Amino acid sequence: MLADALEHLVRGIVDNPDDVRVADRPVRRGTVLEVRVHPDDLGRVIGRSGRTATSLRTVLSALSRGEGPVRVDVVDVDRAR
């Protein structure tokens, strides 16, 4: 549910919504949501001084109450290779 919500929010921000991928993986203490977007949209998702990414994390944190801690990572696809 959290991955779907995050994907919906990110698709509304970017210029290339078909390239948005959100993967969730459980870790020892909660869940990690990895967001991958088109390289041209990376700045939009992070925002000036990280404000957009921080806002996304805040919304997901509010949605995850009772499900344990959630970490949102924005992955730079160019550097991941």
N, CA, C and O atoms as a Maestro MAE file, in Angstrom:
{
 s_m_m2io_version
 :::
 2.0.0
}

f_m_ct {
 s_m_title
 :::
 protein
 m_atom[324] {
  # First column is atom index #
  i_m_mmod_type
  r_m_x_coord
  r_m_y_coord
  r_m_z_coord
  i_m_residue_number
  s_m_chain_name
  s_m_pdb_residue_name
  s_m_pdb_atom_name
  i_m_atomic_number
  :::
  1 25 0.812 -1.189 0.000 1 A "MET " " N  " 7
  2 3 0.000 0.000 0.000 1 A "MET " " CA " 6
  3 2 0.862 1.261 0.000 1 A "MET " " C  " 6
  4 15 0.577 2.206 -0.735 1 A "MET " " O  " 8
  5 25 1.915 1.279 0.822 2 A "LEU " " N  " 7
  6 3 2.777 2.456 0.882 2 A "LEU " " CA " 6
  7 2 3.521 2.667 -0.427 2 A "LEU " " C  " 6
  8 15 3.676 3.804 -0.875 2 A "LEU " " O  " 8
  9 25 3.982 1.587 -1.045 3 A "ALA " " N  " 7
  10 3 4.690 1.707 -2.324 3 A "ALA " " CA " 6
  11 2 3.756 2.260 -3.390 3 A "ALA " " C  " 6
  12 15 4.166 3.087 -4.205 3 A "ALA " " O  " 8
  13 25 2.504 1.812 -3.393 4 A "ASP " " N  " 7
  14 3 1.530 2.313 -4.365 4 A "ASP " " CA " 6
  15 2 1.243 3.796 -4.144 4 A "ASP " " C  " 6
  16 15 1.138 4.564 -5.101 4 A "ASP " " O  " 8
  17 25 1.117 4.192 -2.888 5 A "ALA " " N  " 7
  18 3 0.860 5.598 -2.575 5 A "ALA " " CA " 6
  19 2 2.031 6.469 -3.007 5 A "ALA " " C  " 6
  20 15 1.834 7.536 -3.588 5 A "ALA " " O  " 8
  21 25 3.246 6.019 -2.725 6 A "LEU " " N  " 7
  22 3 4.430 6.780 -3.117 6 A "LEU " " CA " 6
  23 2 4.533 6.876 -4.632 6 A "LEU " " C  " 6
  24 15 4.846 7.939 -5.169 6 A "LEU " " O  " 8
  25 25 4.273 5.776 -5.319 7 A "GLU " " N  " 7
  26 3 4.330 5.793 -6.784 7 A "GLU " " CA " 6
  27 2 3.312 6.773 -7.347 7 A "GLU " " C  " 6
  28 15 3.616 7.504 -8.289 7 A "GLU " " O  " 8
  29 25 2.121 6.800 -6.791 8 A "HIS " " N  " 7
  30 3 1.082 7.728 -7.245 8 A "HIS " " CA " 6
  31 2 1.526 9.185 -7.049 8 A "HIS " " C  " 6
  32 15 1.349 10.015 -7.941 8 A "HIS " " O  " 8
  33 25 2.093 9.485 -5.899 9 A "LEU " " N  " 7
  34 3 2.557 10.849 -5.626 9 A "LEU " " CA " 6
  35 2 3.680 11.260 -6.575 9 A "LEU " " C  " 6
  36 15 3.671 12.370 -7.107 9 A "LEU " " O  " 8
  37 25 4.641 10.371 -6.784 10 A "VAL " " N  " 7
  38 3 5.794 10.697 -7.630 10 A "VAL " " CA " 6
  39 2 5.362 10.848 -9.086 10 A "VAL " " C  " 6
  40 15 5.854 11.734 -9.784 10 A "VAL " " O  " 8
  41 25 4.450 9.995 -9.554 11 A "ARG " " N  " 7
  42 3 3.968 10.112 -10.939 11 A "ARG " " CA " 6
  43 2 3.327 11.476 -11.198 11 A "ARG " " C  " 6
  44 15 3.374 11.979 -12.321 11 A "ARG " " O  " 8
  45 25 2.733 12.072 -10.175 12 A "GLY " " N  " 7
  46 3 2.127 13.391 -10.324 12 A "GLY " " CA " 6
  47 2 3.134 14.527 -10.389 12 A "GLY " " C  " 6
  48 15 2.789 15.638 -10.790 12 A "GLY " " O  " 8
  49 25 4.362 14.264 -10.004 13 A "ILE " " N  " 7
  50 3 5.401 15.292 -9.967 13 A "ILE " " CA " 6
  51 2 6.237 15.315 -11.241 13 A "ILE " " C  " 6
  52 15 6.627 16.388 -11.702 13 A "ILE " " O  " 8
  53 25 6.516 14.159 -11.810 14 A "VAL " " N  " 7
  54 3 7.514 14.029 -12.869 14 A "VAL " " CA " 6
  55 2 6.936 14.264 -14.263 14 A "VAL " " C  " 6
  56 15 5.722 14.236 -14.461 14 A "VAL " " O  " 8
  57 25 7.834 14.496 -15.223 15 A "ASP " " N  " 7
  58 3 7.445 14.656 -16.625 15 A "ASP " " CA " 6
  59 2 7.343 13.319 -17.349 15 A "ASP " " C  " 6
  60 15 6.671 13.225 -18.376 15 A "ASP " " O  " 8
  61 25 7.994 12.291 -16.834 16 A "ASN " " N  " 7
  62 3 7.992 10.960 -17.451 16 A "ASN " " CA " 6
  63 2 7.400 9.940 -16.475 16 A "ASN " " C  " 6
  64 15 8.138 9.138 -15.902 16 A "ASN " " O  " 8
  65 25 6.081 9.962 -16.282 17 A "PRO " " N  " 7
  66 3 5.481 9.088 -15.268 17 A "PRO " " CA " 6
  67 2 5.608 7.597 -15.574 17 A "PRO " " C  " 6
  68 15 5.544 6.774 -14.660 17 A "PRO " " O  " 8
  69 25 5.784 7.240 -16.835 18 A "ASP " " N  " 7
  70 3 5.916 5.820 -17.177 18 A "ASP " " CA " 6
  71 2 7.244 5.236 -16.709 18 A "ASP " " C  " 6
  72 15 7.390 4.016 -16.633 18 A "ASP " " O  " 8
  73 25 8.206 6.088 -16.397 19 A "ASP " " N  " 7
  74 3 9.524 5.623 -15.960 19 A "ASP " " CA " 6
  75 2 9.658 5.527 -14.439 19 A "ASP " " C  " 6
  76 15 10.737 5.224 -13.931 19 A "ASP " " O  " 8
  77 25 8.581 5.782 -13.721 20 A "VAL " " N  " 7
  78 3 8.629 5.735 -12.256 20 A "VAL " " CA " 6
  79 2 8.532 4.284 -11.790 20 A "VAL " " C  " 6
  80 15 7.634 3.547 -12.200 20 A "VAL " " O  " 8
  81 25 9.464 3.887 -10.933 21 A "ARG " " N  " 7
  82 3 9.465 2.549 -10.338 21 A "ARG " " CA " 6
  83 2 9.690 2.694 -8.835 21 A "ARG " " C  " 6
  84 15 10.599 3.399 -8.398 21 A "ARG " " O  " 8
  85 25 8.867 2.031 -8.068 22 A "VAL " " N  " 7
  86 3 9.027 2.027 -6.614 22 A "VAL " " CA " 6
  87 2 9.130 0.576 -6.167 22 A "VAL " " C  " 6
  88 15 8.240 -0.233 -6.428 22 A "VAL " " O  " 8
  89 25 10.215 0.265 -5.498 23 A "ALA " " N  " 7
  90 3 10.423 -1.086 -4.970 23 A "ALA " " CA " 6
  91 2 10.469 -1.009 -3.455 23 A "ALA " " C  " 6
  92 15 11.112 -0.129 -2.882 23 A "ALA " " O  " 8
  93 25 9.786 -1.932 -2.821 24 A "ASP " " N  " 7
  94 3 9.855 -1.963 -1.360 24 A "ASP " " CA " 6
  95 2 10.564 -3.235 -0.925 24 A "ASP " " C  " 6
  96 15 10.363 -4.314 -1.482 24 A "ASP " " O  " 8
  97 25 11.388 -3.068 0.076 25 A "ARG " " N  " 7
  98 3 12.064 -4.246 0.612 25 A "ARG " " CA " 6
  99 2 12.101 -4.127 2.128 25 A "ARG " " C  " 6
  100 15 12.492 -3.104 2.689 25 A "ARG " " O  " 8
  101 25 11.686 -5.195 2.759 26 A "PRO " " N  " 7
  102 3 11.702 -5.186 4.221 26 A "PRO " " CA " 6
  103 2 13.128 -5.274 4.747 26 A "PRO " " C  " 6
  104 15 13.964 -6.000 4.210 26 A "PRO " " O  " 8
  105 25 13.379 -4.539 5.781 27 A "VAL " " N  " 7
  106 3 14.665 -4.600 6.469 27 A "VAL " " CA " 6
  107 2 14.378 -4.926 7.936 27 A "VAL " " C  " 6
  108 15 13.224 -4.997 8.358 27 A "VAL " " O  " 8
  109 25 15.423 -5.117 8.678 28 A "ARG " " N  " 7
  110 3 15.266 -5.530 10.077 28 A "ARG " " CA " 6
  111 2 14.337 -4.601 10.850 28 A "ARG " " C  " 6
  112 15 13.508 -5.057 11.638 28 A "ARG " " O  " 8
  113 25 14.475 -3.313 10.626 29 A "ARG " " N  " 7
  114 3 13.657 -2.345 11.363 29 A "ARG " " CA " 6
  115 2 12.805 -1.537 10.405 29 A "ARG " " C  " 6
  116 15 13.077 -0.355 10.196 29 A "ARG " " O  " 8
  117 25 11.786 -2.137 9.818 30 A "GLY " " N  " 7
  118 3 10.865 -1.401 8.967 30 A "GLY " " CA " 6
  119 2 10.954 -1.776 7.507 30 A "GLY " " C  " 6
  120 15 11.198 -2.930 7.153 30 A "GLY " " O  " 8
  121 25 10.752 -0.775 6.663 31 A "THR " " N  " 7
  122 3 10.703 -0.970 5.218 31 A "THR " " CA " 6
  123 2 11.496 0.125 4.527 31 A "THR " " C  " 6
  124 15 11.517 1.270 4.977 31 A "THR " " O  " 8
  125 25 12.148 -0.237 3.430 32 A "VAL " " N  " 7
  126 3 12.833 0.737 2.585 32 A "VAL " " CA " 6
  127 2 12.081 0.797 1.261 32 A "VAL " " C  " 6
  128 15 11.855 -0.233 0.625 32 A "VAL " " O  " 8
  129 25 11.695 1.994 0.849 33 A "LEU " " N  " 7
  130 3 11.062 2.212 -0.446 33 A "LEU " " CA " 6
  131 2 12.076 2.906 -1.344 33 A "LEU " " C  " 6
  132 15 12.524 4.012 -1.043 33 A "LEU " " O  " 8
  133 25 12.437 2.257 -2.444 34 A "GLU " " N  " 7
  134 3 13.400 2.829 -3.386 34 A "GLU " " CA " 6
  135 2 12.648 3.385 -4.582 34 A "GLU " " C  " 6
  136 15 11.895 2.669 -5.242 34 A "GLU " " O  " 8
  137 25 12.854 4.659 -4.856 35 A "VAL " " N  " 7
  138 3 12.199 5.334 -5.973 35 A "VAL " " CA " 6
  139 2 13.211 5.502 -7.091 35 A "VAL " " C  " 6
  140 15 14.297 6.043 -6.886 35 A "VAL " " O  " 8
  141 25 12.844 5.034 -8.273 36 A "ARG " " N  " 7
  142 3 13.680 5.216 -9.461 36 A "ARG " " CA " 6
  143 2 12.857 5.984 -10.490 36 A "ARG " " C  " 6
  144 15 11.718 5.625 -10.790 36 A "ARG " " O  " 8
  145 25 13.455 7.044 -11.023 37 A "VAL " " N  " 7
  146 3 12.774 7.876 -12.012 37 A "VAL " " CA " 6
  147 2 13.705 8.113 -13.190 37 A "VAL " " C  " 6
  148 15 14.894 7.801 -13.131 37 A "VAL " " O  " 8
  149 25 13.154 8.666 -14.253 38 A "HIS " " N  " 7
  150 3 13.953 9.057 -15.410 38 A "HIS " " CA " 6
  151 2 15.006 10.061 -14.934 38 A "HIS " " C  " 6
  152 15 14.710 10.909 -14.093 38 A "HIS " " O  " 8
  153 25 16.227 9.975 -15.458 39 A "PRO " " N  " 7
  154 3 17.288 10.899 -15.006 39 A "PRO " " CA " 6
  155 2 16.911 12.379 -15.099 39 A "PRO " " C  " 6
  156 15 17.363 13.183 -14.283 39 A "PRO " " O  " 8
  157 25 16.092 12.744 -16.083 40 A "ASP " " N  " 7
  158 3 15.684 14.144 -16.217 40 A "ASP " " CA " 6
  159 2 14.739 14.585 -15.095 40 A "ASP " " C  " 6
  160 15 14.603 15.781 -14.838 40 A "ASP " " O  " 8
  161 25 14.092 13.638 -14.434 41 A "ASP " " N  " 7
  162 3 13.126 13.953 -13.384 41 A "ASP " " CA " 6
  163 2 13.709 13.891 -11.981 41 A "ASP " " C  " 6
  164 15 13.014 14.181 -11.008 41 A "ASP " " O  " 8
  165 25 14.954 13.523 -11.869 42 A "LEU " " N  " 7
  166 3 15.562 13.347 -10.552 42 A "LEU " " CA " 6
  167 2 15.501 14.638 -9.728 42 A "LEU " " C  " 6
  168 15 15.190 14.605 -8.537 42 A "LEU " " O  " 8
  169 25 15.795 15.757 -10.360 43 A "GLY " " N  " 7
  170 3 15.752 17.045 -9.666 43 A "GLY " " CA " 6
  171 2 14.359 17.410 -9.195 43 A "GLY " " C  " 6
  172 15 14.200 18.028 -8.142 43 A "GLY " " O  " 8
  173 25 13.352 17.038 -9.962 44 A "ARG " " N  " 7
  174 3 11.973 17.320 -9.570 44 A "ARG " " CA " 6
  175 2 11.581 16.543 -8.319 44 A "ARG " " C  " 6
  176 15 10.905 17.070 -7.435 44 A "ARG " " O  " 8
  177 25 12.009 15.294 -8.252 45 A "VAL " " N  " 7
  178 3 11.644 14.451 -7.112 45 A "VAL " " CA " 6
  179 2 12.395 14.882 -5.854 45 A "VAL " " C  " 6
  180 15 11.842 14.840 -4.754 45 A "VAL " " O  " 8
  181 25 13.638 15.292 -6.010 46 A "ILE " " N  " 7
  182 3 14.410 15.733 -4.849 46 A "ILE " " CA " 6
  183 2 13.996 17.140 -4.438 46 A "ILE " " C  " 6
  184 15 13.821 17.411 -3.250 46 A "ILE " " O  " 8
  185 25 13.838 18.032 -5.402 47 A "GLY " " N  " 7
  186 3 13.422 19.395 -5.108 47 A "GLY " " CA " 6
  187 2 14.573 20.264 -4.642 47 A "GLY " " C  " 6
  188 15 15.668 19.776 -4.363 47 A "GLY " " O  " 8
  189 25 14.310 21.552 -4.562 48 A "ARG " " N  " 7
  190 3 15.332 22.497 -4.127 48 A "ARG " " CA " 6
  191 2 15.673 22.240 -2.666 48 A "ARG " " C  " 6
  192 15 14.798 22.231 -1.801 48 A "ARG " " O  " 8
  193 25 16.931 22.037 -2.414 49 A "SER " " N  " 7
  194 3 17.436 21.728 -1.069 49 A "SER " " CA " 6
  195 2 16.763 20.497 -0.461 49 A "SER " " C  " 6
  196 15 16.722 20.354 0.761 49 A "SER " " O  " 8
  197 25 16.240 19.614 -1.304 50 A "GLY " " N  " 7
  198 3 15.637 18.377 -0.816 50 A "GLY " " CA " 6
  199 2 14.238 18.524 -0.252 50 A "GLY " " C  " 6
  200 15 13.742 17.627 0.429 50 A "GLY " " O  " 8
  201 25 13.596 19.652 -0.529 51 A "ARG " " N  " 7
  202 3 12.279 19.910 0.064 51 A "ARG " " CA " 6
  203 2 11.210 18.938 -0.411 51 A "ARG " " C  " 6
  204 15 10.395 18.481 0.390 51 A "ARG " " O  " 8
  205 25 11.198 18.616 -1.693 52 A "THR " " N  " 7
  206 3 10.177 17.697 -2.203 52 A "THR " " CA " 6
  207 2 10.376 16.304 -1.627 52 A "THR " " C  " 6
  208 15 9.413 15.661 -1.208 52 A "THR " " O  " 8
  209 25 11.611 15.836 -1.603 53 A "ALA " " N  " 7
  210 3 11.898 14.517 -1.028 53 A "ALA " " CA " 6
  211 2 11.516 14.482 0.450 53 A "ALA " " C  " 6
  212 15 10.972 13.486 0.926 53 A "ALA " " O  " 8
  213 25 11.793 15.544 1.163 54 A "THR " " N  " 7
  214 3 11.427 15.611 2.578 54 A "THR " " CA " 6
  215 2 9.912 15.572 2.747 54 A "THR " " C  " 6
  216 15 9.401 14.914 3.653 54 A "THR " " O  " 8
  217 25 9.202 16.270 1.883 55 A "SER " " N  " 7
  218 3 7.738 16.265 1.949 55 A "SER " " CA " 6
  219 2 7.179 14.877 1.661 55 A "SER " " C  " 6
  220 15 6.249 14.428 2.331 55 A "SER " " O  " 8
  221 25 7.744 14.199 0.667 56 A "LEU " " N  " 7
  222 3 7.305 12.833 0.364 56 A "LEU " " CA " 6
  223 2 7.551 11.917 1.564 56 A "LEU " " C  " 6
  224 15 6.709 11.082 1.895 56 A "LEU " " O  " 8
  225 25 8.687 12.075 2.201 57 A "ARG " " N  " 7
  226 3 9.000 11.255 3.379 57 A "ARG " " CA " 6
  227 2 8.020 11.536 4.520 57 A "ARG " " C  " 6
  228 15 7.617 10.620 5.238 57 A "ARG " " O  " 8
  229 25 7.642 12.797 4.684 58 A "THR " " N  " 7
  230 3 6.700 13.164 5.741 58 A "THR " " CA " 6
  231 2 5.334 12.541 5.498 58 A "THR " " C  " 6
  232 15 4.718 12.007 6.421 58 A "THR " " O  " 8
  233 25 4.860 12.608 4.263 59 A "VAL " " N  " 7
  234 3 3.560 12.019 3.924 59 A "VAL " " CA " 6
  235 2 3.588 10.510 4.142 59 A "VAL " " C  " 6
  236 15 2.658 9.948 4.719 59 A "VAL " " O  " 8
  237 25 4.650 9.854 3.685 60 A "LEU " " N  " 7
  238 3 4.754 8.402 3.851 60 A "LEU " " CA " 6
  239 2 4.859 8.023 5.321 60 A "LEU " " C  " 6
  240 15 4.320 6.998 5.738 60 A "LEU " " O  " 8
  241 25 5.536 8.828 6.093 61 A "SER " " N  " 7
  242 3 5.647 8.565 7.525 61 A "SER " " CA " 6
  243 2 4.270 8.625 8.187 61 A "SER " " C  " 6
  244 15 3.953 7.804 9.047 61 A "SER " " O  " 8
  245 25 3.461 9.593 7.786 62 A "ALA " " N  " 7
  246 3 2.109 9.707 8.336 62 A "ALA " " CA " 6
  247 2 1.241 8.525 7.908 62 A "ALA " " C  " 6
  248 15 0.443 8.021 8.698 62 A "ALA " " O  " 8
  249 25 1.395 8.085 6.669 63 A "LEU " " N  " 7
  250 3 0.615 6.944 6.174 63 A "LEU " " CA " 6
  251 2 1.035 5.628 6.813 63 A "LEU " " C  " 6
  252 15 0.239 4.691 6.885 63 A "LEU " " O  " 8
  253 25 2.261 5.550 7.271 64 A "SER " " N  " 7
  254 3 2.791 4.279 7.765 64 A "SER " " CA " 6
  255 2 2.573 4.066 9.254 64 A "SER " " C  " 6
  256 15 3.084 3.093 9.809 64 A "SER " " O  " 8
  257 25 1.848 4.925 9.901 65 A "ARG " " N  " 7
  258 3 1.627 4.765 11.346 65 A "ARG " " CA " 6
  259 2 1.084 3.368 11.623 65 A "ARG " " C  " 6
  260 15 0.094 2.947 11.026 65 A "ARG " " O  " 8
  261 25 1.732 2.663 12.522 66 A "GLY " " N  " 7
  262 3 1.305 1.317 12.872 66 A "GLY " " CA " 6
  263 2 1.958 0.229 12.045 66 A "GLY " " C  " 6
  264 15 1.853 -0.949 12.386 66 A "GLY " " O  " 8
  265 25 2.633 0.597 10.961 67 A "GLU " " N  " 7
  266 3 3.287 -0.389 10.102 67 A "GLU " " CA " 6
  267 2 4.796 -0.416 10.306 67 A "GLU " " C  " 6
  268 15 5.497 -1.141 9.600 67 A "GLU " " O  " 8
  269 25 5.298 0.341 11.233 68 A "GLY " " N  " 7
  270 3 6.732 0.392 11.466 68 A "GLY " " CA " 6
  271 2 7.375 1.509 10.678 68 A "GLY " " C  " 6
  272 15 6.727 2.137 9.840 68 A "GLY " " O  " 8
  273 25 8.650 1.761 10.941 69 A "PRO " " N  " 7
  274 3 9.351 2.852 10.262 69 A "PRO " " CA " 6
  275 2 9.533 2.583 8.770 69 A "PRO " " C  " 6
  276 15 9.721 1.445 8.341 69 A "PRO " " O  " 8
  277 25 9.471 3.664 7.995 70 A "VAL " " N  " 7
  278 3 9.645 3.580 6.545 70 A "VAL " " CA " 6
  279 2 10.729 4.556 6.138 70 A "VAL " " C  " 6
  280 15 10.723 5.714 6.557 70 A "VAL " " O  " 8
  281 25 11.659 4.089 5.322 71 A "ARG " " N  " 7
  282 3 12.701 4.953 4.770 71 A "ARG " " CA " 6
  283 2 12.469 5.062 3.270 71 A "ARG " " C  " 6
  284 15 12.247 4.054 2.600 71 A "ARG " " O  " 8
  285 25 12.520 6.277 2.744 72 A "VAL " " N  " 7
  286 3 12.347 6.510 1.311 72 A "VAL " " CA " 6
  287 2 13.690 6.927 0.739 72 A "VAL " " C  " 6
  288 15 14.275 7.922 1.168 72 A "VAL " " O  " 8
  289 25 14.178 6.161 -0.233 73 A "ASP " " N  " 7
  290 3 15.438 6.463 -0.912 73 A "ASP " " CA " 6
  291 2 15.155 6.780 -2.371 73 A "ASP " " C  " 6
  292 15 14.458 6.029 -3.053 73 A "ASP " " O  " 8
  293 25 15.697 7.896 -2.847 74 A "VAL " " N  " 7
  294 3 15.612 8.237 -4.261 74 A "VAL " " CA " 6
  295 2 16.912 7.774 -4.890 74 A "VAL " " C  " 6
  296 15 17.987 8.260 -4.540 74 A "VAL " " O  " 8
  297 25 16.814 6.831 -5.820 75 A "VAL " " N  " 7
  298 3 17.989 6.199 -6.414 75 A "VAL " " CA " 6
  299 2 18.328 6.889 -7.727 75 A "VAL " " C  " 6
  300 15 17.474 7.047 -8.599 75 A "VAL " " O  " 8
  301 25 19.588 7.299 -7.856 76 A "ASP " " N  " 7
  302 3 20.085 7.873 -9.106 76 A "ASP " " CA " 6
  303 2 20.431 6.712 -10.030 76 A "ASP " " C  " 6
  304 15 21.423 6.014 -9.816 76 A "ASP " " O  " 8
  305 25 19.616 6.509 -11.052 77 A "VAL " " N  " 7
  306 3 19.771 5.359 -11.947 77 A "VAL " " CA " 6
  307 2 21.109 5.402 -12.667 77 A "VAL " " C  " 6
  308 15 21.715 4.354 -12.887 77 A "VAL " " O  " 8
  309 25 21.586 6.583 -13.039 78 A "ASP " " N  " 7
  310 3 22.865 6.696 -13.746 78 A "ASP " " CA " 6
  311 2 24.020 6.220 -12.874 78 A "ASP " " C  " 6
  312 15 24.948 5.588 -13.379 78 A "ASP " " O  " 8
  313 25 23.982 6.509 -11.587 79 A "ARG " " N  " 7
  314 3 25.071 6.118 -10.690 79 A "ARG " " CA " 6
  315 2 24.946 4.682 -10.212 79 A "ARG " " C  " 6
  316 15 25.930 4.088 -9.771 79 A "ARG " " O  " 8
  317 25 23.751 4.119 -10.292 80 A "ALA " " N  " 7
  318 3 23.536 2.755 -9.799 80 A "ALA " " CA " 6
  319 2 24.168 1.716 -10.716 80 A "ALA " " C  " 6
  320 15 24.306 0.556 -10.328 80 A "ALA " " O  " 8
  321 25 24.544 2.103 -11.897 81 A "ARG " " N  " 7
  322 3 25.114 1.157 -12.862 81 A "ARG " " CA " 6
  323 2 26.569 0.940 -12.660 81 A "ARG " " C  " 6
  324 15 27.186 0.170 -13.396 81 A "ARG " " O  " 8
  :::
 }
 m_bond[323] {
  # First column is bond index #
  i_m_from
  i_m_to
  i_m_order
  :::
  1 1 2 1
  2 2 3 1
  3 3 4 2
  4 3 5 1
  5 5 6 1
  6 6 7 1
  7 7 8 2
  8 7 9 1
  9 9 10 1
  10 10 11 1
  11 11 12 2
  12 11 13 1
  13 13 14 1
  14 14 15 1
  15 15 16 2
  16 15 17 1
  17 17 18 1
  18 18 19 1
  19 19 20 2
  20 19 21 1
  21 21 22 1
  22 22 23 1
  23 23 24 2
  24 23 25 1
  25 25 26 1
  26 26 27 1
  27 27 28 2
  28 27 29 1
  29 29 30 1
  30 30 31 1
  31 31 32 2
  32 31 33 1
  33 33 34 1
  34 34 35 1
  35 35 36 2
  36 35 37 1
  37 37 38 1
  38 38 39 1
  39 39 40 2
  40 39 41 1
  41 41 42 1
  42 42 43 1
  43 43 44 2
  44 43 45 1
  45 45 46 1
  46 46 47 1
  47 47 48 2
  48 47 49 1
  49 49 50 1
  50 50 51 1
  51 51 52 2
  52 51 53 1
  53 53 54 1
  54 54 55 1
  55 55 56 2
  56 55 57 1
  57 57 58 1
  58 58 59 1
  59 59 60 2
  60 59 61 1
  61 61 62 1
  62 62 63 1
  63 63 64 2
  64 63 65 1
  65 65 66 1
  66 66 67 1
  67 67 68 2
  68 67 69 1
  69 69 70 1
  70 70 71 1
  71 71 72 2
  72 71 73 1
  73 73 74 1
  74 74 75 1
  75 75 76 2
  76 75 77 1
  77 77 78 1
  78 78 79 1
  79 79 80 2
  80 79 81 1
  81 81 82 1
  82 82 83 1
  83 83 84 2
  84 83 85 1
  85 85 86 1
  86 86 87 1
  87 87 88 2
  88 87 89 1
  89 89 90 1
  90 90 91 1
  91 91 92 2
  92 91 93 1
  93 93 94 1
  94 94 95 1
  95 95 96 2
  96 95 97 1
  97 97 98 1
  98 98 99 1
  99 99 100 2
  100 99 101 1
  101 101 102 1
  102 102 103 1
  103 103 104 2
  104 103 105 1
  105 105 106 1
  106 106 107 1
  107 107 108 2
  108 107 109 1
  109 109 110 1
  110 110 111 1
  111 111 112 2
  112 111 113 1
  113 113 114 1
  114 114 115 1
  115 115 116 2
  116 115 117 1
  117 117 118 1
  118 118 119 1
  119 119 120 2
  120 119 121 1
  121 121 122 1
  122 122 123 1
  123 123 124 2
  124 123 125 1
  125 125 126 1
  126 126 127 1
  127 127 128 2
  128 127 129 1
  129 129 130 1
  130 130 131 1
  131 131 132 2
  132 131 133 1
  133 133 134 1
  134 134 135 1
  135 135 136 2
  136 135 137 1
  137 137 138 1
  138 138 139 1
  139 139 140 2
  140 139 141 1
  141 141 142 1
  142 142 143 1
  143 143 144 2
  144 143 145 1
  145 145 146 1
  146 146 147 1
  147 147 148 2
  148 147 149 1
  149 149 150 1
  150 150 151 1
  151 151 152 2
  152 151 153 1
  153 153 154 1
  154 154 155 1
  155 155 156 2
  156 155 157 1
  157 157 158 1
  158 158 159 1
  159 159 160 2
  160 159 161 1
  161 161 162 1
  162 162 163 1
  163 163 164 2
  164 163 165 1
  165 165 166 1
  166 166 167 1
  167 167 168 2
  168 167 169 1
  169 169 170 1
  170 170 171 1
  171 171 172 2
  172 171 173 1
  173 173 174 1
  174 174 175 1
  175 175 176 2
  176 175 177 1
  177 177 178 1
  178 178 179 1
  179 179 180 2
  180 179 181 1
  181 181 182 1
  182 182 183 1
  183 183 184 2
  184 183 185 1
  185 185 186 1
  186 186 187 1
  187 187 188 2
  188 187 189 1
  189 189 190 1
  190 190 191 1
  191 191 192 2
  192 191 193 1
  193 193 194 1
  194 194 195 1
  195 195 196 2
  196 195 197 1
  197 197 198 1
  198 198 199 1
  199 199 200 2
  200 199 201 1
  201 201 202 1
  202 202 203 1
  203 203 204 2
  204 203 205 1
  205 205 206 1
  206 206 207 1
  207 207 208 2
  208 207 209 1
  209 209 210 1
  210 210 211 1
  211 211 212 2
  212 211 213 1
  213 213 214 1
  214 214 215 1
  215 215 216 2
  216 215 217 1
  217 217 218 1
  218 218 219 1
  219 219 220 2
  220 219 221 1
  221 221 222 1
  222 222 223 1
  223 223 224 2
  224 223 225 1
  225 225 226 1
  226 226 227 1
  227 227 228 2
  228 227 229 1
  229 229 230 1
  230 230 231 1
  231 231 232 2
  232 231 233 1
  233 233 234 1
  234 234 235 1
  235 235 236 2
  236 235 237 1
  237 237 238 1
  238 238 239 1
  239 239 240 2
  240 239 241 1
  241 241 242 1
  242 242 243 1
  243 243 244 2
  244 243 245 1
  245 245 246 1
  246 246 247 1
  247 247 248 2
  248 247 249 1
  249 249 250 1
  250 250 251 1
  251 251 252 2
  252 251 253 1
  253 253 254 1
  254 254 255 1
  255 255 256 2
  256 255 257 1
  257 257 258 1
  258 258 259 1
  259 259 260 2
  260 259 261 1
  261 261 262 1
  262 262 263 1
  263 263 264 2
  264 263 265 1
  265 265 266 1
  266 266 267 1
  267 267 268 2
  268 267 269 1
  269 269 270 1
  270 270 271 1
  271 271 272 2
  272 271 273 1
  273 273 274 1
  274 274 275 1
  275 275 276 2
  276 275 277 1
  277 277 278 1
  278 278 279 1
  279 279 280 2
  280 279 281 1
  281 281 282 1
  282 282 283 1
  283 283 284 2
  284 283 285 1
  285 285 286 1
  286 286 287 1
  287 287 288 2
  288 287 289 1
  289 289 290 1
  290 290 291 1
  291 291 292 2
  292 291 293 1
  293 293 294 1
  294 294 295 1
  295 295 296 2
  296 295 297 1
  297 297 298 1
  298 298 299 1
  299 299 300 2
  300 299 301 1
  301 301 302 1
  302 302 303 1
  303 303 304 2
  304 303 305 1
  305 305 306 1
  306 306 307 1
  307 307 308 2
  308 307 309 1
  309 309 310 1
  310 310 311 1
  311 311 312 2
  312 311 313 1
  313 313 314 1
  314 314 315 1
  315 315 316 2
  316 315 317 1
  317 317 318 1
  318 318 319 1
  319 319 320 2
  320 319 321 1
  321 321 322 1
  322 322 323 1
  323 323 324 2
  :::
 }
}
